[in-house]
Amino acid sequence: MLVKFTRGNQLTIPKKIVEQAGLQSGHDYLEVVYLDGVICLKPVDVEERIPPEVYERFLEQAFTVEKGDIEASGKKADSVLRKRVKR
């Protein structure tokens, strides 16, 4: 099957190949390897990992009230956090 390679180093994988490979929405990353004249694409799941000590430091800082912090409870706190996440 012939596909066009664009100036932006992009190509479109034909629907038939996507179906045969079992690719689905959510497979956002493919590992690309060049082997003896053949370009191989392999779907991979990427999991971002935070070292435990960094996560513990984050939790400690997140639950420490500092000068200038807005203290809120319940629904208001949830609302503030959701707005910040959207930014």
QUIHUVEN-V6274 format. One record per residue. N is the residue number from 1. SS is DSSP state (A for helix, B for strand, O for the rest). PHI is phi in degrees with one decimal (none if undefined). PSI is psi in whole degrees, 0 to 359 (none if undefined). Layout:
N;SS;PHI;PSI
N;SS;PHI;PSI
This chain:
1;O;none;133
2;O;-97.5;131
3;O;-129.4;157
4;O;-94.0;134
5;O;-96.9;120
6;O;-86.9;170
7;O;-60.6;333
8;O;-86.4;18
9;O;59.6;36
10;O;-116.9;153
11;O;-145.5;159
12;O;-106.3;128
13;O;-83.7;124
14;O;-59.3;147
15;A;-54.1;318
16;A;-59.4;318
17;A;-69.2;319
18;A;-58.7;315
19;A;-66.3;316
20;A;-63.0;325
21;A;-81.4;349
22;O;73.6;24
23;O;-73.8;142
24;O;-136.2;164
25;O;-58.7;135
26;O;111.3;338
27;O;-86.2;82
28;O;-82.4;342
29;B;-125.0;142
30;B;-126.1;136
31;B;-81.5;133
32;B;-114.7;126
33;B;-133.0;140
34;B;-106.2;118
35;B;-128.6;108
36;O;46.9;51
37;O;87.4;3
38;B;-119.5;131
39;B;-93.9;122
40;B;-109.0;135
41;B;-116.9;131
42;B;-131.0;123
43;B;-65.8;138
44;B;-134.7;151
45;O;-98.6;130
46;O;-104.8;129
47;O;-122.4;117
48;O;-77.2;130
49;O;-118.0;136
50;O;-109.9;126
51;O;-57.0;141
52;A;-52.9;320
53;A;-66.9;326
54;A;-69.5;319
55;A;-63.6;317
56;A;-62.5;318
57;A;-62.3;319
58;A;-60.9;312
59;A;-60.8;318
60;A;-60.9;314
61;A;-69.6;323
62;A;-64.9;328
63;O;-102.5;16
64;O;-101.7;123
65;O;-83.7;125
66;O;-117.3;164
67;O;-57.6;132
68;O;93.4;350
69;O;-71.5;146
70;O;-92.5;120
71;O;-94.5;124
72;O;-139.8;162
73;O;-133.6;163
74;A;56.5;231
75;A;-64.2;325
76;A;-65.3;316
77;A;-62.9;317
78;A;-60.5;318
79;A;-63.0;315
80;A;-62.1;315
81;A;-64.3;317
82;A;-63.1;322
83;A;-64.8;319
84;A;-66.7;324
85;A;-66.3;327
86;A;-70.4;339
87;O;-71.1;none
